[in-house]
Amino acid sequence: LEAVRRAKLLPVNNRRLRYLSQEECQALIEACASHLNPIVLVALNTGMRKGEILSLRWEQVDLRHGFLLLDKTKNNERREIPINATLRAVFESIPHGPESEYVFVDRNGNPYRLVRDSFEMAVKRAGISDFHFHDLRHTFASHLVMAGVDITTIKELLGHKSLTMTLRYAHLSPGHKM
């Protein structure tokens, strides 16, 4: 019993970095149910957290100026996310009237709370293993790094408080030390 008390625990590694290739992204998008498809496209094109996406309101979507405005983020810091052509098409394809406050709603007009089951089904249909919704955020960041986007810009887009969190992606850029 004394030996058990003196045993040192191994450190927990919570720095998971799983991301999809371009081909896997396409397979996942094609495998998504119709309600999940725009949610996944927003995640892949913004790096937003699942909670930020599911609670997104139309008043935060500014198609005229081309950005999403996030006021209530995990770090309590305001964040502007640019809307690219893919996102513009997604938002323009979602029907909404003056009565719909949230962007992603079910048949009854209620915002989605859970998408885990449909996401897991899409991942399975796409033939992807060991992949969670949050990994879409890693995919967004990883693709930016590999495209040569500077780490400070990625930090701002992801809404990280410190550069340390963002630096986990730096190794993906072969020229980052040059």
C-alpha positions, 0 to 999 in steps of 0.5 A: 500500500505504501508503494502505491502512495509513492508511485508517480502518475504519468502526465496527462497529454491533452494536446491532441492534434488530429486533423484531416487531409483535404481528401478526408475533408471532402469525404466528411462533407459529402457524408454529412446529413443535410442539417450537419453539412453547413455546421461542418463547413462553418467549422472547417472554414472558421475554426470556431468551437462547436458551442460558438457555431451552435449558438451563432445568431443571425445578428452576428453574421455580417454578409455585407462586410464579410465577417462573423462577430463573436462576442461571447467566446471561451476567453471572453474576448470579442473575435471577428472571423472573415467570411470566405466564399464558401461560408458566404454560400453556406449562409446564403443557402440557409433559409431564415425569416425575421422570426429565426434568431439562430442560424442552425435550427431544427424543424421547429426553429430551435437551435441544435444543442447536440450534433454528436450522433449525426457527426459520428455517423458522418465520420463513420460513413466517410471512413475516418477513424479517431476523429472528434468535432473539436478536431475540425478546429485543429484541421482549420488551424493546421491547413492555415499553417501548411498554407504559410499563414503566420502564427499570429494571424492563426492565434487571432482567428482561433481566439487563443489568449496566448501564442503558446496554444497556437504554437502546437501547430508550428511544426506543420510548416516546414519553413517556420524556422527559416 
